[in-house]
Amino acid sequence: MEPAAPLEPAAPVDDFGAAVAEVVRTIPPGRVMTYGDVAAALGSKASRAVGKVMAHEGADLPWWRVVRSGGLPPVHHEARALEQYRVEGTPLTWRDTTWRLDMRRARWSPDAGGPDHAGHDERDPNFPRDPF
């Protein structure tokens, strides 16, 4: 019996965390992306994995620029995020004493270099709507 051929080294695994960090660093001040937007920019649907990366490695990143799909900042960081949004002039909507990001104006896409709705018709049923 012949000895088994040596195994080929495994192909390098892409560093998802580094890729997430790279996308997050590109988000301009005053703009945001959702966790799903960041995942999509990487060709993935792993928005929860983006959240995990941000929770564990996001302290050195502009973490406040990655938000929940409903226009809310990261959980338990609302007050600190609001401070950053005010400094950067990020569009917000207010209702009585509650606030959220104005996703129509604040959302950014690295592909388009602008709001994700650029070129979309507001009558499109998939066009992002302001919940207020």
C-alpha positions in Angstrom: 0.0 0.0 0.0 1.4 3.4 -1.0 1.5 6.2 1.6 -1.2 8.8 1.4 -0.3 11.9 -0.5 0.3 14.9 1.7 -2.7 17.1 2.2 -2.7 20.3 0.3 -2.8 23.3 2.7 -6.2 24.7 3.1 -7.0 27.9 1.2 -6.7 30.9 3.4 -10.0 31.8 5.0 -11.0 35.4 4.5 -10.9 37.4 7.7 -14.6 38.4 8.0 -13.8 40.6 11.0 -11.2 42.6 9.0 -13.5 42.9 6.1 -16.3 44.2 8.3 -13.9 46.7 9.8 -12.8 47.9 6.4 -16.4 48.6 5.3 -17.2 50.3 8.6 -14.2 52.6 8.2 -15.5 53.8 4.8 -18.8 55.1 6.2 -18.6 58.9 6.1 -19.4 61.0 9.1 -23.1 61.8 9.3 -24.1 58.6 7.4 -24.9 55.0 8.5 -25.2 51.5 7.3 -27.3 48.7 8.8 -25.7 45.5 9.9 -27.4 43.9 6.9 -26.0 46.6 4.6 -22.4 45.9 5.8 -22.9 42.1 5.3 -24.3 42.8 1.8 -21.3 45.0 0.9 -19.3 41.9 1.6 -21.5 39.6 -0.5 -23.0 38.0 2.6 -26.3 37.8 4.4 -24.7 37.4 7.8 -25.9 40.5 9.5 -25.7 38.8 12.9 -22.1 38.0 12.3 -21.5 41.7 11.5 -23.1 42.4 14.9 -20.9 40.0 16.6 -17.8 41.5 15.0 -18.9 45.0 16.0 -19.6 43.8 19.6 -16.2 42.2 20.0 -13.9 44.3 17.8 -15.9 47.6 17.1 -14.5 49.8 19.9 -11.8 51.1 17.6 -14.3 51.7 14.8 -17.0 54.3 14.2 -19.4 51.8 15.8 -22.3 54.3 15.9 -22.5 54.3 12.1 -23.6 50.7 12.1 -27.3 50.6 13.1 -30.3 48.3 13.3 -32.5 48.2 10.2 -35.3 50.2 11.9 -33.0 53.2 12.3 -32.1 52.5 15.9 -28.5 52.6 17.2 -26.7 49.6 18.8 -28.5 48.3 21.9 -27.3 49.8 25.2 -25.3 52.5 23.4 -28.2 54.9 22.5 -27.0 57.9 24.6 -23.4 57.7 23.4 -24.5 57.2 19.8 -26.8 60.2 20.0 -23.9 62.3 21.1 -21.9 61.2 18.0 -24.9 61.7 15.7 -25.3 65.3 16.9 -21.6 66.0 16.4 -21.6 64.6 12.9 -24.9 66.1 11.9 -26.5 62.7 11.2 -30.2 63.1 10.2 -32.5 62.1 12.9 -36.3 62.1 13.3 -37.9 63.0 16.6 -41.3 62.1 18.0 -42.0 63.5 21.5 -39.1 62.3 23.5 -38.0 59.4 21.3 -35.7 59.5 18.3 -34.3 57.3 15.5 -32.1 57.8 12.5 -33.7 59.2 9.4 -32.7 56.3 7.2 -33.9 57.9 4.0 -31.3 60.6 4.4 -28.6 58.9 6.6 -28.3 55.5 4.9 -25.1 55.1 2.9 -23.9 52.6 0.4 -20.2 52.1 -0.5 -21.3 51.1 -4.1 -23.3 54.2 -4.8 -21.4 56.6 -2.6 -24.7 58.0 -1.4 -28.0 57.1 0.0 -29.2 53.6 -0.8 -32.3 55.0 -2.4 -30.5 57.0 -5.0 -32.2 56.3 -8.3 -35.2 54.6 -6.7 -38.7 55.7 -7.2 -40.4 56.5 -3.9 -43.5 54.8 -5.2 -41.5 51.5 -5.2 -42.9 49.3 -2.4 -39.4 48.4 -1.4 -38.3 52.0 -1.0 -37.4 52.6 2.7 -40.1 54.4 4.6 -39.9 56.6 7.6 -41.6 54.8 10.5 -42.8 58.1 12.0 
